[in-house]
Amino acid sequence: MDKQPETTEAEPPTVMTTTKKRMMVAIDESDSSFYALQWVIDHFSSLLMTTEEGGAEGDLLTVVHVQSPFYHFAAFPAGPGGATAVYASTAMIESVKKAQQETSAALFSRALQMCRAKQIRAETLVLEGDAKDMICQAVEQMHVDLLVVGSRGLSKIKRAFLGSVSDYCAHHAKCPILIVRPPKELTS
């Protein structure tokens, strides 16, 4: 009897691709947006952490804030059938822009402090325009893999009149979106 040599099937080599994922968290002055950021930090920190050995970095976190545009004029009804345009002075325009920059800096300072506490590397991005549209445009341009926004818990009536950034993004963003609702005790 001839003894057959044992054959084992060779396993194909495993190719490990480590593509970095990009997460974006949209923040504003609301507590719900910072709750969403903290939620991401708590639940995705293992993916986002900057490792100390070798300096390897995890996935990228982008914190975005959208400033409302400042219009240099306002139209008021002045008499029958007419409107009067009032233009802002240069000093007023500069004052508003400076206040917007200070607000953004304070928001990013708080956000980056939260990230650094968990050794998460984050980049910041300031945009100007309608928050809903600008966030969705940034998601598409930056090839974001996950967008995270907070929910303010607007009622159906307020959401219909004011619009909801999270609702709009859920329908228009070109990536998966996570809407983080804070617990009731924080919203009351």
C-alpha positions in Angstrom: 0.0 0.0 0.0 1.3 3.3 -1.0 1.0 5.9 1.6 -0.4 9.1 0.3 1.3 12.3 1.5 -0.9 14.4 3.7 -2.2 17.4 1.9 -3.3 20.4 3.7 -5.0 23.3 2.0 -3.0 26.4 2.3 -4.9 29.3 3.6 -4.8 32.4 1.5 -2.7 35.1 3.1 -4.7 37.6 5.0 -4.3 41.1 3.8 -5.0 43.6 6.5 -6.1 46.9 5.2 -6.3 49.6 7.8 -8.3 52.3 6.2 -8.8 55.2 8.5 -12.4 56.1 9.1 -13.6 59.7 9.5 -16.2 60.6 12.0 -17.7 64.1 12.2 -19.5 65.5 15.3 -21.5 68.8 14.8 -21.6 71.1 17.8 -23.3 74.3 18.7 -23.9 76.1 22.0 -26.5 73.5 23.1 -25.8 70.9 25.8 -27.3 68.3 23.6 -24.5 68.7 21.0 -21.8 68.3 23.7 -23.6 65.3 25.1 -23.4 63.8 21.6 -19.6 64.5 21.5 -19.2 62.9 24.9 -21.2 59.9 23.8 -18.9 59.5 20.8 -15.8 59.8 23.0 -17.2 57.2 25.5 -18.4 54.7 22.9 -15.8 55.1 20.1 -12.6 55.9 22.1 -11.0 52.6 21.3 -11.2 53.5 17.6 -10.3 57.2 18.0 -7.5 57.0 20.6 -4.0 58.0 19.7 -1.7 55.1 20.8 1.4 56.0 22.6 3.6 53.3 21.2 4.9 54.1 17.8 2.7 57.2 17.5 0.1 55.3 15.5 -3.2 57.1 15.3 -6.7 55.9 15.3 -9.6 57.0 13.1 -10.0 60.7 12.6 -12.6 62.8 14.5 -13.7 66.1 13.1 -15.6 68.5 15.3 -17.6 71.0 13.1 -19.3 74.2 14.1 -21.5 76.2 11.7 -21.8 80.0 12.2 -24.9 81.8 11.0 -24.1 84.2 8.2 -24.3 87.8 9.1 -26.2 89.9 6.6 -24.9 93.5 6.3 -28.4 94.9 5.8 -32.0 94.4 7.0 -35.2 95.5 5.3 -38.0 96.9 7.3 -41.5 97.9 6.1 -41.6 101.7 6.1 -45.0 103.0 5.1 -47.5 101.9 2.6 -45.9 99.5 0.0 -42.4 100.5 0.7 -39.4 99.0 2.5 -36.4 100.6 3.9 -33.0 98.9 3.9 -30.8 99.5 6.9 -27.1 98.8 6.4 -24.8 97.8 9.2 -21.7 99.9 9.8 -18.2 98.5 9.3 -17.7 98.6 13.1 -20.8 96.6 13.7 -19.9 94.0 11.1 -16.4 93.6 12.7 -18.0 93.4 16.1 -20.3 90.6 15.1 -17.6 88.6 13.3 -15.3 88.9 16.3 -18.1 87.7 18.6 -18.7 84.7 16.3 -15.0 83.9 16.3 -14.9 84.0 20.1 -17.9 81.8 20.3 -16.4 79.2 17.9 -13.1 79.4 19.8 -14.8 78.7 23.2 -16.8 75.8 21.7 -13.7 74.2 20.2 -11.7 74.8 23.4 -14.4 72.9 25.4 -14.6 70.1 22.7 -10.9 69.6 22.3 -10.5 69.5 26.1 -13.0 66.7 26.2 -11.1 64.8 23.5 -7.7 65.3 25.0 -8.9 63.9 28.3 -9.3 60.6 26.5 -6.3 61.0 24.3 -8.3 61.5 21.2 -6.9 63.5 18.4 -9.5 65.7 16.8 -9.5 68.4 14.2 -11.9 71.4 14.1 -13.7 73.0 11.3 -15.7 76.2 11.2 -18.2 76.8 8.4 -20.5 79.7 7.7 -24.0 79.3 6.4 -27.2 77.3 7.1 -26.1 74.6 9.5 -28.2 71.9 7.8 -26.8 72.5 4.3 -23.2 73.2 5.4 -22.9 70.0 7.5 -24.3 67.9 4.6 -21.9 69.5 2.2 -18.9 69.0 4.5 -19.9 65.3 4.9 -19.8 64.8 1.2 -16.7 66.8 0.5 -14.7 65.2 3.3 -15.9 61.7 2.6 -17.1 61.3 6.2 -18.0 57.7 7.3 -20.3 58.6 10.2 -22.0 61.9 11.1 -23.0 62.4 14.8 -25.4 65.1 15.8 -27.3 65.8 19.0 -31.0 66.0 19.3 -32.6 69.0 21.1 -35.9 67.2 21.4 -38.0 69.8 19.6 -41.7 69.2 19.6 -43.3 68.3 16.2 -44.6 71.9 15.9 -41.3 73.6 16.7 -39.5 71.1 14.3 -42.0 72.0 11.6 -41.5 75.8 12.0 -37.8 76.0 13.0 -36.6 73.0 11.2 -34.4 70.3 12.7 -30.7 70.0 11.8 -30.6 66.4 12.8 -33.8 65.6 10.9 -32.5 67.3 7.8 -29.1 65.6 8.0 -30.8 62.2 8.5 -32.5 62.6 5.2 -29.8 64.4 3.2 -26.3 63.4 4.5 -24.4 61.1 2.2 -23.2 58.8 5.0 -24.7 57.0 8.0 -25.9 59.4 10.7 -26.2 58.8 14.5 -28.6 61.1 16.3 -27.8 61.1 20.0 -30.7 62.0 22.3 -29.7 63.1 25.8 -31.5 61.4 28.7 -34.7 63.0 29.9 -33.2 64.2 33.1 -30.7 66.3 31.2 -33.3 67.9 28.9 -35.8 68.8 31.6 
